[in-house]
């Protein structure tokens, strides 16, 4: 309520008191009706402008020029009618001062208080504040631009989907979330998807469903088949299980529109001329390599030993960039799996191919495997 004390009629009531005390009927000037109308209209207009700025509860720098204009109009006319020409002259000076202050305020650009606030915190912006909050909040939140490219994923968001900020930033959100669905399932569990648009940004958040718990990968095969799931020497899944599990992973990727990456690796040995190595020894070298591959996989990944000696990997919930990192580690595994003598004698080399499937289109596992074979041949120069 105190801000209304600067309302022009409130101040005018106090100014009319000295006008009445100094009135002199003998010196009174008859004011034409037209001049009264103009003065009253101008006074009311200034009062309406004052109401607008007072009701904003913002910057008060406009109160002084508006008050000078209003009181200047009042003192310019009323004292003449009351016979106080000296007060009328004061009113004219006050009105001119109000015009000058109004002109200065209108042409000065940013108000003084706003300029001080800007100078005090030059780096504070809405985007900076939001980025700071996202980094501090322990919530799975991801911010994208209007085209859906990821700008800022929170640590909890990366943890929920099983990714890292470096791999996510700059990529499309559609490769991460099935934004047309209400829920998404990751290795961390099943989550509800919340999507909000604000200005030129989209804010995606993940809310845990009642059964949000890590999803265990099913490692089951039809009991009537009576087959062994794992190869006893390498720890990789056997071919029979691949024929069962591979289509399952493709179907899951399609159902939830989740990413699935595949890698096909082939170990190539090139013995030197002075080395005589038997097939059994080559097999032992391969087993050492394949065992290292099996040990490097996550619990959710699948590694299969193919009949031709190649190794196929299925990496659920894995983007193409992450799969390339895994493939790079597989290619350099001989450096860790073999000692210097074996490397010098056999020159072990790993050729690898990779494909990425986002789950948005139809896919058959046979086509998926064929694409892996083609990628391997392309990367190895067309050699099997």
N, C-alpha and C positions, 0 to 999 in steps of 0.2 A: 504493500500500500504506500510506502514512503516514496516510491518512484513517481506517484501521481502528484506529489507536491510541486513538481516542476511543470505541471499542466498549466498553460497560459492563463486561463480564467482564475485559477487560485492565486497566482502572483498579481493579476490585475486588480483583484479585490483589495489587496494590500496597498497598491499604488494609488487607488482612488481616494484613499484617506488624505494624503497631502494635497491632492488636487482640490478636495472639498475645503480644506483648511485655508488654502491660498486663493480661493475663488474671489473674483472682484466683478460684480455685476456691471459696473460702469465700463469696464474694459472688455466685456464679452463681445464676441464676434458671432454674428448669425451665420451658421453653417448651412449651405444649400442641402436640400434633401438628397440630391444626386450624390454629393460628396459623402453624406452620411451613409448612403447605400453602398458606395464603393468601399469605404473604410470598414463597414461592418462585414461585407462579403469577404474582403481580404483577410480580416481578423479571423473569421470562421474557417476559412481555408487553411490558415496557418494552424489553427487549433486542431483540425482534422489530421493534418500531417503530424502534429505532435502526438495525437492518439495512436497513430500507426507505429511510430518509433518507440513509444513507451510500452505498448503492448508486446513488442518483440522481445523485451527483457534482455537485449543484447548490449551493443555498444552505446554509451551515453554521450558520446561526443557531439551528437546532433542537438542535444537539449539547449545548449547555449545559443547557437545562431537562431534556432526556432523561437526561443524565448525573447531574444532581442528584437526579432521581426514583429512578434505579436505585441510586445509592450511598446515598441516604437510606434506602431500604428495607433495604439490606444492613446499614448501621450501626445501624439502629433495633432489629434483632432479634439479630444475631450477638453484639454486645458484651454483651447481657444474658445470653446463654447462657455467655459466657466470663467473666462477672463484672466487666465494665467499664461500669457504668451511666453514667459521664460521657460515654463515646463514644456510648452509646445516645441520650443527650440531644442530642449533636451531630448524630446521624443524623436525629433528628426535625426539627431545625431545617433541615438540608440538604434533607430531603424537602419541607418547607413552602416553602422557597425555590424548589425545582423546580416545585411547583404554581403559585406566583405567576408565575414566568417563562413557564411554558407558557400560562397564561391571558393574560398580556400579549402573547405572540407570536401567539396565536390571534385576539385582538381588535384587533390593531394594523393589520390590512388588508395593505397591500403591504409586503413585507420591505424592510429598510433598503437593501440593495444594489440591489434592483430599483427602489426609489424614486429612488435616486441616478442610476441609469442613465436613468430616464425624465426626470428634471430636466435631465440633461446634454444629452440629445438629444430635445427634445419633439416635433420634427417628423419623426423617423424612424419610418416604418411600412413594412410589407411592400409596400404599393402604391406608396409614394414611391420605395422602392429600385428596384422593377421599372421604374417610369416613367423613373427616372434611367438605368438600364441600357439600356432601349430607345433612349433618345435618344443614348447614347454608342456603342452597338454598331453596327458597319457591316454590318448584316444586314437583309434584308427581313422584318420582323416586324410583325404587327398584332395588337393586343389588343382584344377585344370583351367586352361583358357577356353575361349568360346568354341574353338575347334576340337576340344577334347584332348589336347596334348597336356601331359602331366607336368605341373610346375613345382609342386611341393607336397611330397608324401610324408606323413609323420612317421616316427620310428615305430609306433604301434601298428600302423597300417602296413609297413614293410614286414613287420614280424607276423602279422595275420596272414598275409598272402605268400610269405616265404620268399621275399625278394629283397633287394638292396636299393637305396636311393639312387646310386649311380646308374643302375640298370633301368630304373623306372623313369627318371626325369627325362622329358623330351619324347617319350613314347606315348602312343594313343591309349587312353583309358579303356577302350573297347577290347584291348588285348589282355586286360587285367580283370575287368568286371563285366558280367553280362548285364549291362545297364537296362535292358528291356525286361529283366526278371526282377522279382522281389527279393530273391535270395541268391547267395553264391556259396559254393562249397570249396574249401581249401583243405590242405593237410591239417590246418589248425582247427577246423570244424566248419559248421554251417553258420552263415551270417546273413542278417537282413541288410539290404542296401538302401541307404537314404541319399537322395539327390536333391540339392537346392541350387538354384541359379540366383546370383546376385551381381548385377551389373554385367561385366564382361567375363565373369568367372563362374565355374561350377564347383560346388563343394560336395564331395562324396564322403559319407561316413559309414562305417560298418557297425552294426548293432548285433550283439550275440543273441542267437536263438536259444530257447530252453535246452536244446541238446547240442549246444556249441561245445564240442570236445574234439580232440584230435581224432581224425578218421583213420582207423587201422586198415592197412592194405590187406585185402584178402589173398592169402597164399594157399588157395585150395584148388584141387583138381578133382574131377569126377572120381569117386572112390572105385567105381567099377573098372576104371582104366587100369588101376593097379600099377601106376608108374612112379618112378622116383622124381621128385621135384627138382633137386639140386644135383649138379654134377659133383661127384665126391672128390675129384682132384682139384677143381678150380673154384668151387663155390658159386658158380654161375648157374642160372636156370637151364634146364635141358630143353631140347627141341620140342618135345611133346607138350611141355608146359607153355612154351612160346606160342604154339598154335592155339592154345586155350586162352592165355592171358592177353596176348596182343590185341585180338578183337575186343576184349573187355575194355582195355584202356582207350581204344578208339571210340567205342560206344559211350564211355563215360565223358570223354572230351566233347563229343557232340551234344550229349544231353545237357551238360552244364555250361557249354560254350567256354570251356577252360583250355588253356594252352597245353600242348603236348609236343615235346621235342624228341627227335630220334637221332641216334649216332650209330654209324656202322664202322667198326675198326678192323683192320687187317694187319697182322704182324708179318713183316717181310724180313727174312734172314738171307744175307749174302756172304757165305763163308769165303775167306781168302783162299788163294790157290794152295798154300802150304798147310791148310787145315783139313783134316779128314774127320767129318762128323757124321755119326749114324743117325737114322731116323728116330731112334729112341732118345738120343741126346737132344735132337731138335724138339721132340715132344716135351722133354723136361724144361727146356727153355721157354716154350710156349706156355706151359702150365705156370711157371713163375710169373710170366707177364699177365696171364689171365687172372691169376690170384690177386695181383696188385690192382687190377681193374675192379674186381669184385669188392675188394676192401675199400676202394675209394668212393663207392656209391652210397647215397642216402638210403634210409629205410624205405622211402616211398619210391625209389628208382627200381627199375628192373634190368638186369643184365642177362642176356641169353647167349649160350654157346651154340653156334650154328654148325650144321654138319660139315661145311667146307672149311671150318676152322676160324671163320670170322666171328666177331663179337658184336651183337646188336644191343643197344641200350635204349630204353624208353624212359624219358624223364618227365613225369607229370608235373603240372603247375610250373613249368620252366619256360621262360621266354627265350627267344632266339639268341639274345646277347649272352645270357647265362649259359646256354648250351654251347656256344662257341668257346666260352671259358673252360667248360668241362672237356670239350674236344681237344683244346690246347694242352690240358694236363695229361690226357690219354696219349697224345702224340709224344710227349716228353717223358713218359713213364719209363722207357728203357734206360734212361739215365739213372733212375732209382732202383729199377728191378735187377739190373745186371752190373757186375763189377767191371772194372776197366779191361781185364783180360778178355772177357766174353765179348765186350763191345768191340774190341780190336779184332777179334777172330771172326765174329759173325756179322758185324755191322748191322745190328737190328734197327729196323725202321718201321714206323707205324704210319700207314695210310688210313685216312678217315674221311667219311662223308657225313653230312648232317642235313636234316630238314626240320622245319618248324610248322606246326599245324595249330591254328587258333581255335578250332572247334566250330567255326561259323559255317562251314560248307560240308557237303556230304563227302565222306571218305571211307574207303574200304581198307582193311588192314593189308590186304595183298598189294594194293596200290601204294600204300605207305611204305611197305618193305621194298617194292620195286623202285620207288623214288630214292630210297636210301642206297640201293645198289648202284643206281645211275650216278648219284652224287659221289660215291666212293670211286667209281671208275673215272669220273671226270677229274677228281682231285689227284688220282694216282696216274694221270696221263693216259687213261684208256686201257690200262693193264689190269688184269684180274688179280 
